[in-house]
Amino acid sequence: MAEFDVDLFVIGGGSGGVRAARIAAGYGARVTIAEEYRMGGTCVIRGCVPKKLFVIGSHFRHELEDAAGYGWTVPSASFDWPTLIANKDKEIARLEAAYTANVEKSGAQIVKSRAVIEDKHTVRLLENDRKITARYILIATGGAPNHGASIPGIEHVISSNEAFHLKKLPKRIVIQGGGYIALEFAGIFAGFGSDVTVIYRGDNILRGFDEDVRTHVRAEMEKQGITILTGCTVSKVDRHGDEFTTHLSNGSSIASEQVMFAIGRHPAVANLGLENAGVAINPNNGGIAVDHFSRSSVDSIYAIGDVTHRFNLTPVAIREGHAFADTVFGKREVKVDHANIPTAVFSQPEVGTVGLTETEARAQFSHVDIYKTSFRPIKATMSGRDTRVLMKLVVDGSTDRVLGCHIVGDAAAEITQAVAIAVKMKATKADFDATIALHPTAAEELVTMRTPTARHVRQAAE
Ligand SMILES: Cc1cc2nc3c(=O)[nH]c(=O)nc-3n(C[C@H](O)[C@H](O)[C@H](O)COP(=O)(O)OP(=O)(O)OC[C@H]3O[C@@H](n4cnc5c(N)ncnc54)[C@H](O)[C@@H]3O)c2cc1C
């Protein structure tokens, strides 16, 4: 009889867990994967995918408005929120089924249950109180929205989870948060016609992004009529029937039909039985502490994706899951390289970024050249839309290597994915310059910026 019931037990059927289960099963491992909610996890069910569908849907407002300058007359367009929700739900159900089928096709077994760790080789399924022993346990439980410090009326506040299932489009919504989820939903609701107010406690939105990006995005969002209030927080939410009054720390208040918080996410480590096996938490970020191979403090237990709170992005969770399966079952050690991960904010306008910000580069390199341009995109010349694109390259002046690329404007995410290859390959500014422009595009600016707009040379210490 085999020593363990299975070779691998995966807790969590999201981006990372599913990839790990499929690849491990492909190596011949006997794999069981537990999912307590819906197969596909956050990205598919209530993250990237439905969010992007909403972004696309809300963007039609701009397209319809812009069409007039090109000769189109569009009879007054109307939008039906329930149709959007129903069609989105249908697409998400299709994806969930595809995820389930792909896991089953790989030979891994799915159990629909919450799983908790009993000891370093045992998990318990809460659905039927069954215990399963495993040579290896992979924790891929993802994360969940934060609601922050408890304030009066917090029970009236929704998170992104609920925003995907609202019965009707709010005429007015207050969104607390300045990160990518808050801004994406601000653009979504504004695009569909809601009056949106963003509340952020810091001095500007998109903390951690390049300063020029932060300024540019804020100005563009404000041009579209989104109100952004910084330096304050929500202190209380009162309910009056279907309406809410949001009280702010600066003494003012706002009436709305919904109040949403998107103030960060925490790793899903609670009530998982980590203490039963002695799995350590990383004190710096609250996620499961892991090494370069995603191994936890317990040698039979690994953790990947958002539960480790390293880079909370789907492709990262997938890469970590794949690397885990290669390392443990594929007989080849694979470390995930977390440098130069491209990332996007699907705000309106969109942000694409890879590599170092100007601030980070200037802290690390003694000579940094900046190439920056802001221009009116060709489409806006005839649509009359008041909008500008931002493109910025951060270059190591000593080696000429491109350290970072930051774009705000249409297709920024698509452009950034391609530029990320060059940045990852350590391309130099001279390589960018040697590339002939593709005309007429916005992205051609990336290969035609000849002269630095700023040069920062740190004087050697005397
Ligand atoms: C609104 C939103 C938008 C996003 N947009 C993007 C984007 O545009 N691009 C991007 O790259 N990333 C985006 N993300 C982040 C992305 O969704 C996550 O980084 C990714 O899903 C992490 O994958 P994971 O496998 O670590 O966890 P998850 O996908 O969260 O999967 C974890 C799964 O584990 C299950 N689970 C938890 N505990 C247990 C248990 N004890 N037993 C059984 N099952 C359990 C959960 O139900 C869940 O299905 C977004 C996230 C949100 C919330």
The ligand as an SDF file (V2000), in Angstrom:
LIG
                    3D

 53 58  0  0  0  0  0  0  0  0999 V2000
  -10.8220   42.7990   -8.6010 C   0  0  0  0  0  0  0  0  0  0  0  0
   -9.5080   42.1410   -8.9180 C   0  0  0  0  0  0  0  0  0  0  0  0
   -8.9050   42.3820  -10.1350 C   0  0  0  0  0  0  0  0  0  0  0  0
   -7.7040   41.7720  -10.4470 C   0  0  0  0  0  0  0  0  0  0  0  0
   -7.1290   42.0560  -11.6490 N   0  0  0  0  0  0  0  0  0  0  0  0
   -5.9650   41.4700  -11.9920 C   0  0  0  0  0  0  0  0  0  0  0  0
   -5.3760   41.7210  -13.2570 C   0  0  0  0  0  0  0  0  0  0  0  0
   -5.8950   42.4880  -14.0710 O   0  0  0  0  0  0  0  0  0  0  0  0
   -4.2130   41.0890  -13.5570 N   0  0  0  0  0  0  0  0  0  0  0  0
   -3.6120   40.2280  -12.6790 C   0  0  0  0  0  0  0  0  0  0  0  0
   -2.5720   39.6590  -13.0110 O   0  0  0  0  0  0  0  0  0  0  0  0
   -4.1380   39.9870  -11.4460 N   0  0  0  0  0  0  0  0  0  0  0  0
   -5.3010   40.5880  -11.0950 C   0  0  0  0  0  0  0  0  0  0  0  0
   -5.8590   40.3260   -9.8710 N   0  0  0  0  0  0  0  0  0  0  0  0
   -5.1230   39.4700   -8.9210 C   0  0  0  0  0  0  0  0  0  0  0  0
   -5.3270   37.9990   -9.2430 C   0  0  0  0  0  0  0  0  0  0  0  0
   -6.7010   37.7040   -9.2640 O   0  0  0  0  0  0  0  0  0  0  0  0
   -4.6100   37.1380   -8.2180 C   0  0  0  0  0  0  0  0  0  0  0  0
   -3.2610   37.5320   -8.1500 O   0  0  0  0  0  0  0  0  0  0  0  0
   -4.6650   35.6620   -8.5530 C   0  0  0  0  0  0  0  0  0  0  0  0
   -5.9890   35.2090   -8.6710 O   0  0  0  0  0  0  0  0  0  0  0  0
   -3.9240   34.8440   -7.4840 C   0  0  0  0  0  0  0  0  0  0  0  0
   -4.0410   33.4750   -7.7470 O   0  0  0  0  0  0  0  0  0  0  0  0
   -3.9270   32.4250   -6.5480 P   0  0  0  0  0  0  0  0  0  0  0  0
   -3.9060   31.0810   -7.2040 O   0  0  0  0  0  0  0  0  0  0  0  0
   -2.8190   32.7910   -5.6580 O   0  0  0  0  0  0  0  0  0  0  0  0
   -5.2500   32.5930   -5.6960 O   0  0  0  0  0  0  0  0  0  0  0  0
   -6.7760   32.6930   -6.0970 P   0  0  0  0  0  0  0  0  0  0  0  0
   -6.9810   32.8620   -7.5490 O   0  0  0  0  0  0  0  0  0  0  0  0
   -7.3580   33.7160   -5.1990 O   0  0  0  0  0  0  0  0  0  0  0  0
   -7.3390   31.2620   -5.7360 O   0  0  0  0  0  0  0  0  0  0  0  0
   -7.4380   30.8230   -4.4130 C   0  0  0  0  0  0  0  0  0  0  0  0
   -8.5900   29.8330   -4.3280 C   0  0  0  0  0  0  0  0  0  0  0  0
   -8.4840   29.1120   -3.1090 O   0  0  0  0  0  0  0  0  0  0  0  0
   -9.7940   28.8870   -2.6140 C   0  0  0  0  0  0  0  0  0  0  0  0
   -9.6240   28.6110   -1.1900 N   0  0  0  0  0  0  0  0  0  0  0  0
   -9.1830   29.4430   -0.2180 C   0  0  0  0  0  0  0  0  0  0  0  0
   -9.0550   28.7900    0.9530 N   0  0  0  0  0  0  0  0  0  0  0  0
   -9.4340   27.5070    0.7270 C   0  0  0  0  0  0  0  0  0  0  0  0
   -9.5100   26.3400    1.5490 C   0  0  0  0  0  0  0  0  0  0  0  0
   -9.1270   26.3590    2.8200 N   0  0  0  0  0  0  0  0  0  0  0  0
   -9.9490   25.1840    0.9960 N   0  0  0  0  0  0  0  0  0  0  0  0
  -10.3230   25.1460   -0.3180 C   0  0  0  0  0  0  0  0  0  0  0  0
  -10.2660   26.2140   -1.1300 N   0  0  0  0  0  0  0  0  0  0  0  0
   -9.8170   27.3740   -0.6220 C   0  0  0  0  0  0  0  0  0  0  0  0
  -10.5350   30.1670   -2.9370 C   0  0  0  0  0  0  0  0  0  0  0  0
  -11.9370   29.9570   -2.9650 O   0  0  0  0  0  0  0  0  0  0  0  0
   -9.9530   30.5080   -4.3190 C   0  0  0  0  0  0  0  0  0  0  0  0
  -10.7490   29.9700   -5.3510 O   0  0  0  0  0  0  0  0  0  0  0  0
   -7.0830   40.8920   -9.5200 C   0  0  0  0  0  0  0  0  0  0  0  0
   -7.6900   40.6430   -8.2830 C   0  0  0  0  0  0  0  0  0  0  0  0
   -8.8870   41.2500   -7.9870 C   0  0  0  0  0  0  0  0  0  0  0  0
   -9.5500   40.9740   -6.6540 C   0  0  0  0  0  0  0  0  0  0  0  0
  1  2  1  0
  2  3  1  0
  2 52  2  0
  3  4  2  0
  4  5  1  0
  4 50  1  0
  5  6  2  0
  6  7  1  0
  6 13  1  0
  7  8  2  0
  7  9  1  0
  9 10  1  0
 10 11  2  0
 10 12  1  0
 12 13  2  0
 13 14  1  0
 14 15  1  0
 14 50  1  0
 15 16  1  0
 16 17  1  0
 16 18  1  0
 18 19  1  0
 18 20  1  0
 20 21  1  0
 20 22  1  0
 22 23  1  0
 23 24  1  0
 24 25  2  0
 24 26  1  0
 24 27  1  0
 27 28  1  0
 28 29  2  0
 28 30  1  0
 28 31  1  0
 31 32  1  0
 32 33  1  0
 33 34  1  0
 33 48  1  0
 34 35  1  0
 35 36  1  0
 35 46  1  0
 36 37  1  0
 36 45  1  0
 37 38  2  0
 38 39  1  0
 39 40  1  0
 39 45  2  0
 40 41  1  0
 40 42  2  0
 42 43  1  0
 43 44  2  0
 44 45  1  0
 46 47  1  0
 46 48  1  0
 48 49  1  0
 50 51  2  0
 51 52  1  0
 52 53  1  0
M  END
$$$$
